[in-house]
């Protein structure tokens, strides 16, 4: 995307009237303004799709391409991106890594869009392969929903049981921005959902 912006600026320079080209200061300021405007118009939330796809193991990409051809990482609202930046969060709102089953191996959770549906998936490392778990499926994307990594040992509150608890392993949080949230904890061979924000 940045390369596209560069070529636009270059093209604008080439069509600049010759008498303005001689004034390098004016031209440089104008180019910087154009670059800033174009960059600001580029939604930062789409950056995640470009970055996170490189982090996914090939085995997971293969599963996704097989089961969800044409899949994409789910877009999130600009406010969520800004929230992550302000809080200096080290993971992405649609891609997290952790040890969700406590076997000491790196697992993954992602939020994608496929066929117009929003899907939250977990991939647990089992020996030399990954096992897929579908955590959520909704009929349409929602940019206000994002993922959150919940670390082993963190304290939280179960609204249905009305009591505090500690995460026995890393867990997957699915958060509805400034509204509600649930946690997915892996127990007895499956993910269990707990309402942890209301």
Secondary structure, 3 states (H helix, E strand, C coil): CHHHHHHHHHHHHHCCCHHHHCCHHHHHHHHHHHHHHHHHHCCHHHHHHHHHCCCCCHHHHHHHHHHCCCCEECCCCHHHHHHHHHHCCCCECCEEEECCCCCCCCEEEEEEEECCEEEEEEEEEECCEEEEEEEEEECCCCCCEEEEEECCCCEEEECCCCEEEECCCCEEEEEECCCEEEEEEEECCEEEEEEEEC
